[in-house]
Amino acid sequence: MKPEKKYSYVEISPSLIAAAIAGFITVLVLVHSVLTVCWLSPTTCGSAMGPINFFGHLFDLNREWNIPTWFSVIQLFATSLALILVAVTQKSRSAGLTP
């Protein structure tokens, strides 16, 4: 008699992932909006202009080397890894390797 195989499964909630991504994108857009207001009228932000001028380029959506760009790259990479995982799983199921 063969021993029974035990499989572990990971459940991923698409709505939770979508909410997290939407929240992160909202934060990035809000930070960019605040930075734009501060850059266009420096008197509005007062003493906060020092850190804004130092770190502001990291959140500027009009440039390339910034946090929103890296977020998009990581998001695309994670999506491709998920698709590879789905393809490998489907291929092994069609070959009869897993139930």
Phi, psi and omega in degrees: 000131181281143175290147181287133180280138176249132179244143174251140182239147175248123178262128180242126179271111180300324181292325178292319178295317179296320179294320179295316179294316179297320178296317180295318178296319178300316178298316180298318179292321178295318178298316178300319181296316178297317179297320180296317178298317180293323180288325182284328177224086185301336180289340180294322186265347175058238186287349180282356183294331179301301177296326180295317178292330182282314184257352186300325182296340179289340182243008181283115183287351180272001180243173183266311185274078181219171183295318177300325178293316179294325176300316179296320179296314180295321179296317178295319179296317179296322178295319179293322176296320178296320178293324176296317179298318178295317181296316179296318180296316180295322179294318180291326178292321181288337177275355178082021181276334178230157181287000000 
